[in-house]
Amino acid sequence: MLSRLFSFALVLSVMSSAALAAAPTLQHFIYINHREADGANIKADKGLLDPRFSGAQIVYTWRDLEPRKDHYDFSAIKADIAYLNSMNKKLWIQLQEKSFTPRVNVPDYLRQDPVFKGGVVKQSMLSAPERDPNKPVTDDEYGWSAKMWEPSVRESYQKLIQQLGREFDGKIAGINFSESSIDIGTENADGSTTFPKDFSPKAYVDAIGDNMRVLAGAFKQSTAMVYLNFLPDEWLPGDDKGYMRGLFALAQSLKMGVGGPDLMPYRKSHMAQSYGFFKDYPNSLVKGMAVQDGNLRQINPKTGKKNTVGDILDFGQNYLGLDYIFWVEDEPYFTDEVLKTL
């Protein structure tokens, strides 16, 4: 009897060890939202020296990667891979075509050649929930978005994606688009939105899906990820046009990673729009979220207090089931809270 009990306990111990070994480990990356000349800010970043961080998620703009039509400059990415590899760290690319400042992140030729129909559209982030309430309303609250719904614009963007895949698939940890949220048009008194004449919410959503297919095809070894948070002309759960639901379903069929900016536990505006879909996304597929500027200032609806790093870790791991968290070095929170808690 004792030998049977011992054998059973041994089997349980082996099973538990195997389960622990197989369980995914949450990886932490430093989020770097811009790259200075020659990568000076990356080389000076002390957070990257911390062994708790697996690498850096660095933003590269379409404009910088394609300075002239069909002429690509990936020297910055190559330099950053070499630097991170020297520290046994990994690079994660965020491919940025949107901006939330007056800077335009698309190449000049998109705005100059009539075939691209202007190339970009002006947007406003005045209504964004993560906006710093202490910051005065200035022109810095405005940005630009590429007209992805225009086939000519989308074709150029997809050529860039394919070239990036040929150069870097398997050499980087992952790559993601900028967030799906786009804030354009005029809000009317009845709550509806009047969009620009050349904009269609469905065409915009379809363009995201089209770009997802290309990204998934270009990156077979590195993780291809789509950032989904909000979509135009849809507000869940009341106004469900199937946009968000459809993109999550497409991501699953492509076996893509899903992610998003602004990891803010139980925030009402996010819970129905994307967090619920993250929660139900298969654990066999990759999920990642970024803790960006202002997230640690927000109030946790469950506690009524400012978000803590513990709140974010618990929500990220136990509610969303994340594989990656990308941390911005937003001071004093990064030094006083993130580094002391991880």
C-alpha positions as CSV (number, residue, x, y, z in Angstrom):
1,M,0.0,0.0,0.0
2,L,2.8,2.4,1.0
3,S,4.7,1.6,-2.2
4,R,1.5,2.4,-4.2
5,L,1.1,5.7,-2.5
6,F,4.7,6.5,-3.0
7,S,4.4,5.7,-6.7
8,F,1.2,7.8,-7.0
9,A,2.9,10.7,-5.3
10,L,5.9,10.4,-7.5
11,V,3.7,10.4,-10.6
12,L,1.9,13.5,-9.4
13,S,5.2,15.2,-8.7
14,V,6.5,14.4,-12.2
15,M,3.2,15.7,-13.7
16,S,3.3,18.9,-11.7
17,S,6.9,19.5,-12.7
18,A,6.1,18.9,-16.4
19,A,3.1,21.2,-16.1
20,L,5.2,24.0,-14.6
21,A,7.9,23.5,-17.3
22,A,5.3,23.7,-20.0
23,A,3.5,26.7,-18.6
24,P,4.2,29.9,-20.6
25,T,6.4,32.5,-18.8
26,L,5.3,36.1,-18.9
27,Q,8.0,38.1,-20.7
28,H,8.6,41.8,-19.9
29,F,10.0,44.2,-22.6
30,I,10.9,47.8,-22.4
31,Y,8.7,49.9,-24.7
32,I,10.7,52.7,-26.5
33,N,8.3,55.0,-28.4
34,H,10.9,56.7,-30.6
35,R,14.5,56.2,-31.7
36,E,17.0,59.0,-31.6
37,A,19.8,59.5,-34.1
38,D,22.2,56.5,-34.1
39,G,20.0,54.9,-31.4
40,A,21.5,57.0,-28.7
41,N,18.5,56.7,-26.3
42,I,18.5,52.9,-26.8
43,K,22.2,52.6,-25.9
44,A,21.7,54.8,-22.9
45,D,18.7,53.0,-21.6
46,K,19.6,51.4,-18.3
47,G,16.4,49.4,-18.1
48,L,17.7,47.2,-20.9
49,L,20.5,46.1,-18.6
50,D,18.0,44.7,-16.1
51,P,17.8,40.9,-16.4
52,R,14.0,41.0,-15.8
53,F,13.5,42.5,-19.2
54,S,13.8,40.2,-22.3
55,G,14.4,43.0,-24.7
56,A,12.9,46.1,-26.2
57,Q,9.8,46.9,-28.2
58,I,11.0,49.8,-30.4
59,V,8.8,52.0,-32.6
60,Y,10.0,52.5,-36.2
61,T,8.0,54.7,-38.5
62,W,7.1,54.0,-42.1
63,R,8.6,57.3,-43.0
64,D,12.0,56.4,-41.6
65,L,12.0,52.8,-43.1
66,E,11.0,54.0,-46.6
67,P,12.6,57.4,-47.1
68,R,11.9,57.2,-50.9
69,K,9.4,55.2,-52.8
70,D,10.5,51.5,-53.0
71,H,13.8,52.5,-51.3
72,Y,14.1,50.9,-47.9
73,D,16.5,51.8,-45.1
74,F,16.6,49.1,-42.4
75,S,20.0,50.2,-40.9
76,A,18.4,51.3,-37.6
77,I,16.7,47.9,-37.1
78,K,19.9,46.1,-37.9
79,A,21.9,48.2,-35.5
80,D,19.4,47.7,-32.7
81,I,19.3,43.9,-33.3
82,A,23.1,43.8,-33.0
83,Y,23.1,45.9,-29.9
84,L,20.4,43.9,-28.2
85,N,21.9,40.6,-29.2
86,S,25.2,41.7,-27.6
87,M,23.3,41.7,-24.3
88,N,21.4,38.5,-25.0
89,K,18.2,40.6,-25.5
90,K,15.6,40.5,-28.2
91,L,14.0,43.1,-30.5
92,W,10.3,43.6,-31.0
93,I,9.3,45.9,-33.8
94,Q,6.3,48.3,-33.6
95,L,5.6,49.4,-37.1
96,Q,4.1,52.9,-36.8
97,E,2.2,54.7,-39.6
98,K,-0.2,56.7,-37.3
99,S,0.9,59.6,-35.2
100,F,-0.7,61.3,-32.2
101,T,1.4,64.5,-32.5
102,P,1.8,66.9,-35.4
103,R,4.5,64.6,-36.9
104,V,3.5,62.7,-40.0
105,N,4.8,59.1,-40.0
106,V,4.3,58.2,-43.7
107,P,6.8,58.9,-46.5
108,D,6.5,62.2,-48.4
109,Y,5.6,60.5,-51.7
110,L,2.3,59.4,-50.3
111,R,1.3,63.0,-49.9
112,Q,2.8,64.3,-53.1
113,D,1.6,61.7,-55.7
114,P,-2.1,62.2,-56.6
115,V,-2.5,58.4,-56.9
116,F,-2.4,58.1,-53.1
117,K,-5.3,60.7,-52.7
118,G,-3.5,62.7,-50.1
119,G,-2.0,59.7,-48.3
120,V,-3.0,60.7,-44.8
121,V,-6.0,62.1,-42.9
122,K,-5.8,64.4,-39.8
123,Q,-7.1,63.0,-36.6
124,S,-7.6,64.2,-33.0
125,M,-7.0,62.4,-29.8
126,L,-8.9,64.9,-27.6
127,S,-11.4,62.3,-26.6
128,A,-8.9,59.5,-25.8
129,P,-9.5,58.1,-22.3
130,E,-5.8,57.8,-21.6
131,R,-5.1,61.5,-22.3
132,D,-3.2,63.3,-19.6
133,P,-5.8,65.4,-17.8
134,N,-3.1,67.8,-16.6
135,K,-1.9,68.6,-20.1
136,P,-3.3,71.7,-21.8
137,V,-5.3,71.2,-25.0
138,T,-2.8,72.2,-27.7
139,D,-2.1,71.2,-31.3
140,D,0.1,68.5,-29.9
141,E,-3.1,66.5,-29.3
142,Y,-3.5,66.0,-33.0
143,G,-2.0,63.5,-35.3
144,W,-2.2,61.8,-38.7
145,S,-3.3,58.4,-40.0
146,A,-2.4,56.8,-43.3
147,K,-5.4,56.3,-45.6
148,M,-5.1,52.5,-45.5
149,W,-8.6,52.2,-47.0
150,E,-7.1,53.5,-50.3
151,P,-5.8,50.5,-52.2
152,S,-2.7,52.4,-53.5
153,V,-1.7,53.3,-49.9
154,R,-2.3,49.8,-48.7
155,E,-0.3,48.3,-51.5
156,S,2.8,50.4,-50.6
157,Y,2.5,49.6,-46.9
158,Q,2.2,45.9,-47.7
159,K,5.4,46.0,-49.9
160,L,7.2,47.4,-46.8
161,I,5.8,44.6,-44.6
162,Q,7.0,41.9,-47.1
163,Q,10.4,43.4,-47.3
164,L,10.7,43.5,-43.5
165,G,9.7,39.8,-43.4
166,R,12.4,38.9,-45.9
167,E,15.0,40.7,-43.9
168,F,14.0,40.0,-40.3
169,D,11.7,37.0,-39.9
170,G,13.3,34.7,-37.3
171,K,15.7,37.4,-36.2
172,I,13.3,39.4,-34.0
173,A,10.9,38.3,-31.3
174,G,7.9,39.9,-32.9
175,I,6.3,42.7,-34.9
176,N,3.1,44.6,-34.4
177,F,1.1,47.3,-36.2
178,S,0.1,50.5,-34.4
179,E,-3.2,50.5,-32.6
180,S,-6.5,50.1,-34.5
181,S,-8.1,53.2,-33.0
182,I,-8.6,56.1,-35.3
183,D,-10.2,59.3,-34.2
184,I,-11.5,61.3,-37.2
185,G,-14.7,63.0,-38.2
186,T,-17.1,65.3,-36.4
187,E,-19.3,64.2,-33.5
188,N,-22.9,65.4,-33.8
189,A,-25.3,66.4,-31.0
190,D,-27.1,63.1,-31.2
191,G,-23.9,61.1,-30.7
192,S,-23.4,60.1,-34.3
193,T,-20.3,60.9,-36.3
194,T,-20.0,62.5,-39.6
195,F,-16.9,61.0,-41.3
196,P,-14.9,62.6,-44.2
197,K,-16.4,61.8,-47.6
198,D,-13.5,59.5,-48.6
199,F,-13.7,57.5,-45.4
200,S,-15.7,54.4,-44.7
201,P,-15.5,52.6,-41.3
202,K,-16.0,49.2,-43.0
203,A,-13.3,49.9,-45.6
204,Y,-10.9,50.8,-42.8
205,V,-11.7,47.6,-40.9
206,D,-11.3,45.6,-44.1
207,A,-7.9,47.2,-44.7
208,I,-6.7,46.2,-41.2
209,G,-7.7,42.6,-42.1
210,D,-6.0,42.8,-45.4
211,N,-2.8,44.0,-43.7
212,M,-3.1,41.3,-41.1
213,R,-3.0,38.6,-43.8
214,V,0.2,40.1,-45.3
215,L,1.9,40.4,-41.9
216,A,1.1,36.8,-41.0
217,G,2.4,35.6,-44.3
218,A,5.6,37.6,-44.1
219,F,6.5,36.6,-40.5
220,K,6.3,32.8,-40.0
221,Q,9.0,32.4,-37.3
222,S,8.8,35.7,-35.4
223,T,5.4,36.5,-33.8
224,A,3.1,38.6,-36.0
225,M,0.8,40.6,-33.9
226,V,-2.2,43.0,-34.5
227,Y,-3.0,45.7,-32.0
228,L,-6.8,46.0,-31.5
229,N,-8.4,48.4,-29.1
230,F,-11.1,50.6,-30.7
231,L,-12.7,50.7,-34.1
232,P,-14.7,53.6,-35.8
233,D,-18.5,53.5,-35.8
234,E,-18.7,50.7,-33.4
235,W,-19.1,50.8,-29.6
236,L,-19.7,47.5,-27.8
237,P,-21.8,46.0,-26.6
238,G,-24.7,48.2,-27.7
239,D,-23.5,49.0,-31.2
240,D,-22.0,45.8,-32.5
241,K,-21.3,45.8,-36.3
242,G,-19.1,42.8,-36.1
243,Y,-15.9,44.7,-36.7
244,M,-13.9,43.8,-33.6
245,R,-15.4,40.3,-33.4
246,G,-14.4,39.7,-37.0
247,L,-10.8,40.9,-36.6
248,F,-10.3,38.7,-33.6
249,A,-11.7,35.8,-35.5
250,L,-9.4,36.5,-38.4
251,A,-6.4,36.8,-36.2
252,Q,-7.3,33.4,-34.7
253,S,-7.6,31.8,-38.2
254,L,-4.2,33.3,-39.1
255,K,-2.7,32.1,-35.8
256,M,-1.6,35.6,-35.1
257,G,-0.8,37.2,-31.9
258,V,-3.1,39.9,-30.6
259,G,-2.2,42.9,-28.5
260,G,-2.9,46.5,-27.7
261,P,-1.8,49.7,-26.0
262,D,-2.9,50.8,-22.6
263,L,-3.1,48.0,-20.1
264,M,-5.6,49.5,-17.6
265,P,-7.4,46.9,-15.4
266,Y,-11.2,46.7,-15.6
267,R,-11.5,50.1,-17.4
268,K,-15.1,50.2,-18.6
269,S,-14.4,51.7,-22.0
270,H,-11.9,48.8,-22.8
271,M,-13.7,45.9,-21.2
272,A,-16.3,45.5,-23.9
273,Q,-14.3,46.8,-26.9
274,S,-11.3,44.5,-26.7
275,Y,-10.5,43.1,-23.3
276,G,-13.3,40.6,-23.4
277,F,-12.1,39.3,-26.8
278,F,-8.5,39.0,-25.3
279,K,-9.8,37.0,-22.4
280,D,-11.5,34.5,-24.7
281,Y,-8.6,34.3,-27.2
282,P,-7.0,30.8,-27.3
283,N,-4.2,30.4,-24.8
284,S,-2.2,28.5,-27.5
285,L,-1.8,31.9,-29.4
286,V,0.3,34.8,-28.3
287,K,-1.1,37.8,-26.4
288,G,0.7,41.0,-25.4
289,M,-0.2,44.4,-24.1
290,A,1.7,47.6,-23.5
291,V,1.7,49.7,-20.3
292,Q,2.0,53.1,-21.8
293,D,2.2,56.7,-20.6
294,G,-0.5,57.5,-18.1
295,N,-1.7,54.0,-17.5
296,L,-0.3,54.0,-13.9
297,R,-2.1,57.3,-13.2
298,Q,-5.5,55.8,-14.0
299,I,-8.0,54.6,-11.3
300,N,-8.7,50.9,-11.0
301,P,-12.6,50.6,-10.9
302,K,-12.3,47.6,-8.6
303,T,-10.2,49.3,-5.9
304,G,-11.2,52.9,-6.4
305,K,-7.4,53.7,-6.2
306,K,-4.6,54.4,-8.6
307,N,-3.5,51.4,-10.6
308,T,-0.6,49.6,-9.0
309,V,1.9,47.3,-10.8
310,G,0.4,44.5,-8.9
311,D,-3.0,45.3,-10.3
312,I,-1.6,45.3,-13.8
313,L,0.2,42.0,-13.4
314,D,-2.8,40.3,-11.8
315,F,-5.1,41.5,-14.6
316,G,-2.7,40.9,-17.3
317,Q,-1.9,37.3,-16.2
318,N,-5.1,36.1,-14.6
319,Y,-7.7,37.9,-16.7
320,L,-6.2,38.5,-20.1
321,G,-3.7,35.6,-20.0
322,L,-0.8,37.6,-21.5
323,D,2.5,36.3,-22.7
324,Y,4.1,39.7,-23.0
325,I,3.9,43.1,-21.3
326,F,5.7,46.0,-22.8
327,W,6.5,48.7,-20.2
328,V,7.1,52.3,-21.0
329,E,9.6,54.1,-18.8
330,D,7.1,56.6,-17.5
331,E,8.7,58.3,-14.5
332,P,8.4,58.4,-11.6
333,Y,6.3,55.3,-11.9
334,F,8.8,53.1,-13.7
335,T,11.6,53.6,-11.1
336,D,9.4,53.9,-8.0
337,E,6.8,51.2,-8.8
338,V,7.6,48.9,-11.8
339,L,11.3,48.1,-10.9
340,K,10.4,47.6,-7.2
341,T,7.5,45.3,-8.0
342,L,8.5,43.0,-10.9
